[in-house]
């Protein structure tokens, strides 16, 4: 299944599965609090994989000029409806990052919650993003890493093949049959340098697992206070449900020469 079809189907349940999920909301708040100082004052922002407009309220607080794209027609439709409800003058297009064409440059590009995990060719996508950024721009990449502690422990106890594939092969597949890839920080460092990071869900389950069982809800209540502390201090390699990176572009080779 291709990305567009997969995310068209996901659009129907995205709000319920993530935006209304307590752990999903917690992670999004963590990201917004972390990003605010980095994005404040940046006038022109590109939201790649905007989904149903989940971060539009945040962009409105930033008082920026927003362009938002998504590969899913259904997600794009929901994002346009959200912008209308918020009375936001945003440019919203149905496009993947590789195909996106525009004459302007952006002060910040945001790829939130697994967008880069789903692109077909990560180096090509990163090169395209780099070409769309101003010299002093920043890239926000919130990616799913190979290591997630609660997933690793439960996967090994249950001898799930998917756990080994995630950790060593860095590959996975959604229930709909869409293939994606887990991302390490070294994958991002070929055209960018990391300025800061924040781990998300180090001790907590993924939001969909939280919603599935009473065990994970109880676990989350116990470990949530620790998560707020540890997510700020652990190294990026320790992983989590996601890792949020702030990246700045490396100089182009011709500039270096």
RAHU-V375996 format. One line per field, one symbol per residue. ss: DSSP state (a for helix, b for strand, c for the rest). burial: 1 if it has 16 or more other C-alpha atoms within 10 Angstrom, else 0. A space follows every 10 residues. Layout:
# RAHU-V375996
ss: ???
burial: ???
This chain:
# RAHU-V375996
ss: ccaaaaaaaa accaaaaaac caaaaaaaaa aaaaaaaaac cccbbbbbcc cccccaaaaa aaccbbbbbb ccaaaaaaaa aaaaaacccc bbbbcccccc cccccbbbbb bccccaaacc caaaaaaaaa acbbbbbbbb bbbcccccaa aaaaaaaccc aaaaaaaaac bbbcccccbb bcccaaaacc cbbbbbbbbb ccccccaaaa aacaaaaaaa aaaaaaaaaa cccccaaacc cbbbbbbbbc ccaaaac
burial: 0011011101 1001000110 1011011101 1001100010 0101111111 1111010011 0101111111 1111111111 0110000101 0111111101 0000111111 1111111110 0100110111 0111101111 1111111111 1100000000 0111010001 1100000111 1111100100 1111001111 1111111001 1000011001 0001001101 1000010011 1111111111 0000000
